[in-house]
Amino acid sequence: MPFVFRLEQAAGAALTAVTLADVFLNVLYARAGIAIVSKPLAHAVRDLFLVLGRLAGRHRPRVLSFCGPTLVVALLVTWAASLVVGSAMIIHPVLGGAVRADVPGAGRDFVTALDVAGGTIASVGPAPFFAATAPYKLVLLFDSFLGISVMTLAITYLMQLYAALKARDELALKVELMTRQTGDAARLVAGLGPEGRFETGYGVLAELAAELSRVKEAHHLYPVLFYFRFPQAYYELSRFTLVLLDAAAIMRAALDERAAGWLKRSAAFEHLERGGLVLIDTLRRVYLRDEGAPPEPPDARQAAAWRGRFQRAAAHLRAAGLPVRRDLSRCAGEYVQLRSRWNDPLFRLGGAIGHEPQEIDPALHEPDRRPPPPQAATAVVLH
């Protein structure tokens, strides 16, 4: 066999091996950030939709919502096409010899090799071709087994991916409704402890923390999940993660130690706060191109905006009867320090799939000036 044909077969075997490795890393090993083909493909599809979104004007959110489904289709097509092309490169040099047809004029070109490989991988058979030697009988048998296995894995992957997407959307909607559809974490905190009673809110806090951990692991198992976004901004991962971490920061900085210190030292609170930070760190390393870059510290203008946001949140908690500390100036400084750990990567993650800052954090960029809900008792203010 000429050297060029051997080189073609070696390239086909390498392409098949790389494709199988990518399928293995995505579907079976299932850890984000280590795929061979999927990660650059995901970046390319995402960048394409960001460009299309800018051209779409007011239809931008709707256009960007097709990014995730399109990426899934592109990934499955890439896997299938790579396997067929790789197998065809192995079969092409031996057409008419080790792999031959039982009818005259069946062809020996590369398109015919694609037909043979595609028919075998699709498990419909390579007729009218058959393998005349033992090695290529094994090649066609392997192709058939490969097609069945990859198809089964792909179907299972899709079912689990959309189950994980459903769970993420349920958490996003739950958080949005708990903020009274404002995206304001202060309203969530006020609802967790109406008139300072956090006994029942503790269970809700624990449930939110558990669901956030499940979302983190879902993105680790199914990296393509990150690229699913919807026209409604409240479904965005960066938004509901920011609301939960902002709620934790407000509670830690604003609530009085004597009345609510037990809550801030509880396992559920630690779970929520640390779970959100771990989620951000995982997503930042996998989905942002500036891997390893530390969060940008706030400048004076940004720090002032954060302080103003905290003052509004503390006023809302005080009006709702929650035990708020008196030294709010020092508390605002603590809030700025807490927020600086996650604000920058969260906004960059949201921007990576086309969300504007005001969509991710409406409470900061569009302060809610509606009056707080009516209360029966006077607000509690403690030292």
C-alpha positions in Angstrom: 0.0 0.0 0.0 1.4 3.4 -0.9 2.7 5.6 1.9 0.0 8.3 1.3 -2.7 5.7 1.9 -1.1 4.6 5.1 -0.9 8.2 6.2 -4.6 8.6 5.4 -5.5 5.6 7.5 -3.3 6.9 10.4 -5.0 10.3 10.2 -8.4 8.6 10.2 -7.5 6.5 13.2 -6.3 9.6 15.0 -9.5 11.5 14.2 -11.6 8.6 15.5 -9.6 8.4 18.7 -9.8 12.1 19.4 -13.6 12.1 18.8 -14.0 9.1 21.1 -11.9 10.8 23.7 -14.1 13.9 23.5 -17.3 11.8 23.9 -15.7 10.0 26.8 -14.7 13.2 28.6 -18.0 14.9 28.0 -20.5 12.0 28.7 -18.7 9.5 30.9 -15.9 11.3 32.7 -18.2 14.3 32.9 -15.9 17.0 34.4 -16.0 20.5 33.0 -13.1 22.1 31.3 -11.2 19.1 30.1 -12.9 18.3 26.8 -10.8 18.3 23.6 -13.2 19.4 20.9 -16.2 20.6 22.8 -14.7 23.6 24.6 -13.4 25.4 21.5 -16.6 24.5 19.7 -18.7 26.0 22.5 -16.6 29.2 22.5 -17.0 29.5 18.7 -20.8 29.0 18.8 -21.1 31.4 21.7 -19.1 34.1 19.9 -21.2 33.6 16.7 -24.4 34.2 18.7 -23.0 37.2 20.4 -22.3 38.8 17.0 -25.8 37.8 15.8 -27.3 39.2 19.0 -25.6 42.6 18.4 -27.0 42.7 14.9 -30.5 41.7 16.0 -31.3 44.9 17.9 -34.3 44.5 20.2 -34.6 40.8 19.2 -31.2 40.2 20.8 -32.5 38.2 23.8 -34.5 35.9 21.6 -31.6 35.3 19.2 -29.2 34.5 22.1 -31.7 32.0 23.5 -30.9 29.7 20.6 -27.2 29.5 21.6 -27.6 26.4 23.9 -29.7 24.3 21.6 -27.6 25.1 18.6 -24.5 24.1 20.5 -26.0 20.8 21.4 -26.8 20.1 17.7 -23.3 21.3 16.6 -21.7 19.0 19.2 -23.7 15.9 18.1 -23.1 16.6 14.4 -19.4 17.1 15.0 -19.1 13.8 16.9 -21.1 11.9 14.2 -19.3 13.6 11.3 -15.8 13.1 12.8 -16.5 9.4 13.4 -17.8 8.9 9.8 -14.9 10.8 8.2 -12.3 9.0 10.4 -13.7 5.6 9.5 -14.0 6.6 5.8 -10.3 7.5 5.8 -9.5 4.0 7.1 -11.7 2.3 4.5 -10.9 4.4 1.5 -7.5 3.0 0.6 -8.8 -0.6 0.6 -12.0 -0.1 -1.4 -12.1 -2.7 -4.2 -9.7 -4.9 -2.3 -10.2 -5.7 1.4 -13.5 -3.9 1.3 -15.4 -4.6 -1.9 -18.8 -4.6 -3.5 -20.8 -7.7 -4.8 -22.0 -5.6 -7.7 -19.9 -4.0 -10.5 -19.3 -0.2 -10.7 -19.9 0.4 -7.0 -17.1 3.0 -6.9 -13.8 3.5 -5.1 -13.8 7.2 -4.4 -13.9 8.9 -1.0 -17.6 9.7 -1.2 -18.2 5.9 -1.5 -16.0 5.4 1.5 -18.1 7.9 3.4 -21.2 6.0 2.3 -19.8 2.7 3.6 -18.6 4.2 6.9 -21.8 6.1 7.5 -24.0 3.1 6.8 -22.0 0.9 9.1 -21.9 3.5 12.0 -25.6 4.1 11.5 -26.1 0.4 11.9 -27.9 0.0 8.6 -25.1 -1.9 7.0 -22.6 -1.1 4.3 -24.4 -3.0 1.5 -23.5 -3.7 -1.2 -20.0 -3.6 0.3 -18.5 -6.3 2.5 -15.1 -7.0 4.1 -13.1 -9.7 2.4 -10.3 -9.9 5.1 -10.4 -10.6 8.8 -8.9 -7.2 9.9 -11.5 -5.2 8.0 -14.3 -7.4 9.1 -13.2 -6.3 12.6 -13.1 -2.7 11.5 -16.7 -2.8 10.1 -17.8 -4.6 13.3 -16.1 -2.0 15.4 -17.8 0.8 13.4 -21.2 -0.8 14.0 -20.6 -1.2 17.7 -19.3 2.4 17.8 -22.4 3.8 16.2 -24.8 2.0 18.6 -22.8 3.0 21.6 -22.4 6.7 20.7 -26.0 7.0 19.8 -27.1 5.5 23.1 -24.7 7.7 25.0 -26.0 10.8 23.1 -29.6 10.1 23.9 -28.8 9.5 27.6 -26.7 12.7 27.6 -29.6 14.8 26.2 -32.1 13.4 28.7 -29.9 14.2 31.6 -28.9 17.6 30.2 -32.5 18.8 29.9 -33.3 17.4 33.4 -30.5 19.4 34.8 -31.7 22.5 32.8 -35.2 22.0 34.3 -33.8 21.9 37.8 -31.7 25.0 37.3 -34.7 26.9 35.9 -36.8 25.9 38.8 -34.3 27.3 41.2 -34.0 30.5 39.2 -37.8 30.9 39.2 -38.0 30.2 42.9 -35.4 32.8 43.7 -37.2 35.4 41.5 -40.5 34.8 43.1 -39.0 35.0 46.6 -37.7 38.5 45.7 -41.3 39.5 44.6 -40.0 39.5 41.0 -37.7 42.4 41.6 -34.3 40.6 41.7 -33.6 42.4 45.0 -31.9 40.2 47.6 -33.2 42.5 50.4 -36.7 41.4 49.7 -35.6 37.7 49.9 -33.9 38.3 53.3 -37.0 40.1 54.6 -39.1 37.1 53.5 -36.8 34.7 55.2 -37.2 36.4 58.6 -40.4 38.4 58.7 -40.4 40.6 61.9 -37.1 39.1 62.8 -38.4 35.5 63.0 -35.9 33.3 61.1 -36.9 29.9 62.5 -38.9 28.9 59.4 -36.6 30.8 57.1 -33.7 28.6 58.1 -35.3 25.6 56.4 -35.8 27.7 53.2 -32.2 28.8 53.4 -31.0 25.2 53.7 -33.2 24.2 50.7 -31.8 27.0 48.6 -28.2 26.0 49.5 -28.8 22.4 48.6 -30.3 23.3 45.2 -27.4 25.7 44.5 -25.0 22.8 45.1 -26.9 20.6 42.7 -26.7 23.4 40.1 -23.0 23.6 40.6 -22.5 19.9 40.1 -24.9 19.9 37.0 -22.6 22.5 35.3 -19.6 20.3 36.2 -21.3 17.2 34.7 -22.8 18.9 31.7 -20.6 21.9 30.6 -22.9 22.8 27.7 -25.6 23.7 30.2 -23.9 27.1 30.8 -24.7 28.2 27.3 -28.5 27.8 27.7 -30.0 31.2 28.3 -33.6 32.4 27.9 -35.0 35.8 26.9 -36.2 36.3 30.5 -33.1 37.5 32.5 -34.2 36.0 35.8 -33.4 32.5 34.4 -29.8 33.5 34.1 -27.4 31.6 36.4 -25.4 34.8 37.2 -28.6 36.5 38.3 -30.0 34.0 40.8 -26.5 33.3 42.1 -25.9 37.0 42.6 -29.2 37.3 44.4 -28.3 34.4 46.8 -24.8 35.7 47.5 -26.1 39.2 47.9 -28.6 38.0 50.4 -25.8 36.2 52.3 -23.7 39.4 52.2 -26.6 41.6 53.4 -27.4 39.2 56.2 -23.8 38.9 57.4 -23.2 42.6 57.3 -26.6 44.0 58.4 -28.2 41.6 60.8 -27.6 42.1 64.5 -25.4 39.5 66.2 -27.5 39.0 69.3 -30.7 38.4 67.4 -29.5 36.6 64.3 -25.9 35.6 65.0 -27.0 32.0 65.3 -28.3 32.1 61.7 -25.0 33.5 60.4 -23.1 30.8 62.1 -25.4 28.0 61.0 -24.4 25.2 58.5 -27.2 26.2 56.1 -25.9 29.8 55.9 -22.3 28.6 55.4 -23.5 26.1 52.8 -25.3 28.8 50.8 -22.4 31.3 50.9 -19.6 28.9 50.3 -21.6 27.0 47.7 -22.1 30.2 45.7 -18.4 31.0 45.8 -17.4 27.5 44.7 -19.9 27.7 41.8 -18.4 31.0 40.7 -14.9 29.7 40.9 -15.7 26.6 38.9 -17.5 28.5 36.2 -14.9 31.2 36.0 -12.1 28.7 35.4 -14.1 26.8 32.8 -16.0 29.4 30.8 -14.0 32.6 30.9 -10.9 33.0 28.8 -9.0 34.9 31.5 -8.6 31.7 33.6 -6.9 32.3 36.9 -7.4 36.1 36.9 -8.4 37.4 40.3 -11.5 39.4 40.8 -11.1 43.1 40.0 -11.2 45.3 43.1 -13.9 48.0 43.1 -12.9 51.5 42.3 -14.2 54.4 44.3 -17.3 54.9 42.2 -18.2 51.3 42.3 -17.6 51.0 46.0 -19.9 54.1 46.5 -22.6 52.4 44.5 -22.3 49.2 46.6 -22.6 51.2 49.8 -25.7 52.9 48.5 -27.2 49.5 47.6 -26.4 48.3 51.1 -28.0 51.4 52.7 -31.2 50.8 50.7 -31.2 47.1 51.6 -30.7 47.8 55.3 -33.5 50.4 55.2 -35.8 47.8 53.7 -34.9 45.2 56.4 -35.4 47.8 59.2 -38.9 48.7 57.8 -39.8 45.0 57.6 -39.0 44.6 61.3 -35.7 42.7 61.1 -33.0 43.2 63.7 -30.6 45.6 61.9 -27.3 46.8 63.4 -26.9 50.5 64.2 -23.4 51.1 62.9 -24.4 50.9 59.2 -21.4 52.9 58.0 -19.0 50.2 59.2 -21.5 47.5 58.1 -21.4 49.0 54.6 -17.6 48.6 54.5 -18.0 45.0 55.5 -20.6 44.5 52.7 -18.2 46.0 50.2 -15.5 43.6 51.2 -17.9 40.6 51.0 -19.2 41.7 47.6 -15.8 42.2 46.1 -15.2 38.4 46.3 -17.9 37.6 43.7 -19.2 40.7 41.9 -16.6 40.9 39.2 -16.6 37.2 38.1 -20.4 37.0 38.2 -20.8 40.0 35.9 -18.2 38.6 33.5 -19.9 35.3 33.5 -23.2 36.9 32.6 -21.6 39.1 30.0 -20.0 36.0 28.5 -23.4 34.9 27.2 -24.7 38.3 26.4 -26.4 39.6 29.5 -26.2 43.3 30.4 -25.3 44.4 34.0 -28.7 45.8 34.7 -30.2 42.4 33.8 -27.9 40.5 36.3 -28.4 42.9 39.2 -31.4 45.2 38.8 -31.3 46.1 42.5 -28.0 47.8 42.0 -28.5 49.4 38.6 -32.2 50.1 38.9 -32.9 50.6 42.6 -36.4 49.6 43.6 -38.1 52.7 44.9 -41.4 51.2 45.7 -42.5 51.4 49.4 -41.7 48.4 51.6 -44.6 46.0 52.5 -46.8 47.2 55.3 -46.1 45.7 58.8 -47.9 45.4 62.0 -45.1 46.0 64.4 -42.5 48.8 64.8 -39.1 48.0 63.3 -36.5 46.5 65.7 -33.2 48.2 65.7 -30.5 46.7 68.0 -27.0 47.6 68.8 
